[in-house]
Amino acid sequence: MITINPKEISIEKLHGYLLGAIAPRPIALASTIDEEGNSNLSPFSFFNVFSANPPILIFSPARRVSDNTTKHTLENVLQTKEVVINIVNHDMVQQMSLSSAEFPQGIDEFKKAGFTPLPSVKVAPPRVAESPVQFECKVNEIIALGNEGGAGNLVICEVVQLHINEAILDKEGKIDAKKLDAVARMGGAWYNRSKEGMFQIPKPISKLGIGVDTLPESVRNSTVLTGNDLGILGGLEQLPTKEEISTFIEKGESGCPHFKEATYEKTHQQAQKMIQKGFVKDALKLLMAMDVLTK
Ligand SMILES: Cc1cc2nc3c(=O)[nH]c(=O)nc-3n(C[C@H](O)[C@H](O)[C@H](O)COP(=O)(O)O)c2cc1C
């Protein structure tokens, strides 16, 4: 056993131990708006339910350890006192991860992550249509736990309206844990899919993805690619250049089907396999090459 006085180690190290040990943690995908009405969407795993009567959920956007700045979500709830907490399932996990990237203030993470905003009934921030359970909340209180980097801020939310997709209910109308297919956060890049176990998603911290909204329309509207596929493609730092696509076509690079025989479906299925194997940029080159050749 190692025994540690938290005051004697760095905040980064302590943060790592706390998040590694308190795991898995559920994920709140929090939708807020600022005073000008700009949408913001970000995930928070310092999150749980604390009361049924009144129905209270609490999440905590922390001050950044690196520079003690605060998150847009915190600024928005301080201004508007409203939030929608969307539950994250496995089908939307890659897009959720993309929405956590540090996009500048005013950038709409709904668009960047390729999520569909749905109007709420009782609050102004929109819901995430793809989420299986959405909680519209009024913020009763915000408790700052400190003023230094790493300090959390408890956002105490009262649920005023909830929305549940019927597809996750069992015969008795209760939420079926398997159908919900929730994912949770663990230490480092680890996540947990309740029904299957652990998997990893690299953190989009050091790089800013182009976003799903920057992908070509043919890719965004693919009938083959899933939200997770789009989330991974949107995490690329740049679109392939025209030159890169031409070279890709000329060389008939490895793994790509013969363009003459390729159909829409085959090409998108091939691209999906490439994404699953980690050849993400090549997958996008293939999709964009097909666009060029079929124009
Ligand atoms: C799964 C997941 C859980 C996260 N949980 C938290 C959290 O509980 N508290 C926090 O401050 N940041 C958390 N983050 C990081 C924020 O989502 C990230 O800093 C985001 O850019 C904040 O966006 P905002 O400035 O638009 O609010 C988490 C990120 C991910 C991917």
The ligand as a MOL file (V3000), in Angstrom:
LIG
                    3D

  0  0  0     0  0            999 V3000
M  V30 BEGIN CTAB
M  V30 COUNTS 31 33 0 0 0
M  V30 BEGIN ATOM
M  V30 1 C -16.3080 11.8170 -20.7790 0
M  V30 2 C -15.8190 13.1430 -20.3010 0
M  V30 3 C -16.1090 13.5620 -19.0190 0
M  V30 4 C -15.6800 14.8210 -18.5680 0
M  V30 5 N -15.9890 15.2010 -17.2960 0
M  V30 6 C -15.6450 16.4220 -16.8490 0
M  V30 7 C -16.0390 16.8560 -15.5410 0
M  V30 8 O -16.7300 16.1550 -14.8070 0
M  V30 9 N -15.6590 18.1050 -15.1540 0
M  V30 10 C -14.9410 18.9430 -15.9680 0
M  V30 11 O -14.6340 20.0660 -15.5680 0
M  V30 12 N -14.5670 18.5430 -17.2200 0
M  V30 13 C -14.9100 17.3230 -17.6710 0
M  V30 14 N -14.5630 16.9180 -18.9470 0
M  V30 15 C -13.8710 17.8690 -19.8080 0
M  V30 16 C -14.8560 18.8660 -20.4240 0
M  V30 17 O -15.8610 18.2020 -21.1730 0
M  V30 18 C -14.0750 19.8220 -21.3690 0
M  V30 19 O -13.1950 20.6050 -20.5970 0
M  V30 20 C -14.9660 20.6940 -22.2260 0
M  V30 21 O -14.1730 21.3040 -23.2170 0
M  V30 22 C -15.6530 21.7980 -21.4530 0
M  V30 23 O -16.3760 22.5460 -22.4040 0
M  V30 24 P -16.9970 23.9740 -22.1540 0
M  V30 25 O -15.8390 24.9140 -21.8810 0
M  V30 26 O -17.7020 24.2450 -23.4550 0
M  V30 27 O -17.9330 23.8530 -20.9950 0
M  V30 28 C -14.9290 15.6660 -19.4120 0
M  V30 29 C -14.6190 15.2240 -20.7090 0
M  V30 30 C -15.0450 13.9880 -21.1390 0
M  V30 31 C -14.7040 13.5210 -22.5350 0
M  V30 END ATOM
M  V30 BEGIN BOND
M  V30 1 1 1 2
M  V30 2 1 2 3
M  V30 3 2 2 30
M  V30 4 2 3 4
M  V30 5 1 4 5
M  V30 6 1 4 28
M  V30 7 2 5 6
M  V30 8 1 6 7
M  V30 9 1 6 13
M  V30 10 2 7 8
M  V30 11 1 7 9
M  V30 12 1 9 10
M  V30 13 2 10 11
M  V30 14 1 10 12
M  V30 15 2 12 13
M  V30 16 1 13 14
M  V30 17 1 14 15
M  V30 18 1 14 28
M  V30 19 1 15 16
M  V30 20 1 16 17
M  V30 21 1 16 18
M  V30 22 1 18 19
M  V30 23 1 18 20
M  V30 24 1 20 21
M  V30 25 1 20 22
M  V30 26 1 22 23
M  V30 27 1 23 24
M  V30 28 2 24 25
M  V30 29 1 24 26
M  V30 30 1 24 27
M  V30 31 2 28 29
M  V30 32 1 29 30
M  V30 33 1 30 31
M  V30 END BOND
M  V30 END CTAB
M  END
